[in-house]
Amino acid sequence: TEMDGIEELRGVVVIAATNRPDIVDPALLRPGRFDKLLYVPPPDLEARKEILKIHTRKKPLADDVDLDNIAERTEGYTGADLEALCNTAVMLAIREYIAVNKDLEEAKKGVKKLKVHMKHFEEALKRVKPISRKELEMYQKISKEFAERIK
């Protein structure tokens, strides 16, 4: 290897990830450093559906929650954005439940009735935004530039 401080080790692979490729030190991108570069775009519709299913699997969803509809409305969201969306919807449901059930003992008894409704996802969609189109275009441009460097 040509990386300072890294000795040659058999069976060891160094993997690095960043969501800011625009500020990666160009010295790391010279031949012999990182041999492969991989751009992972935001998930497509089917992947978003699966990610939403994963992040809501153990959540108390109400029958009115339409994950397909949410997936259709979240183009440009990353997996982390979708996780934040689900967690925000849950927190909104919890806050609403606490506001309605002011008696702590009664609230504890009825906590199994707590449900995350579509209205909570609607509000979460207003609060959790994806990366901007400009940022996405920048990442795509950088990906193309990296690909051209290693041809």
Summary of the structure (lengths in Angstrom):
residues: 151
radius of gyration: 21.6
end to end distance: 19.9
largest distance: 66.2
contacts: 333
relative contact order: 0.15
helix: 55%
strand: 1%
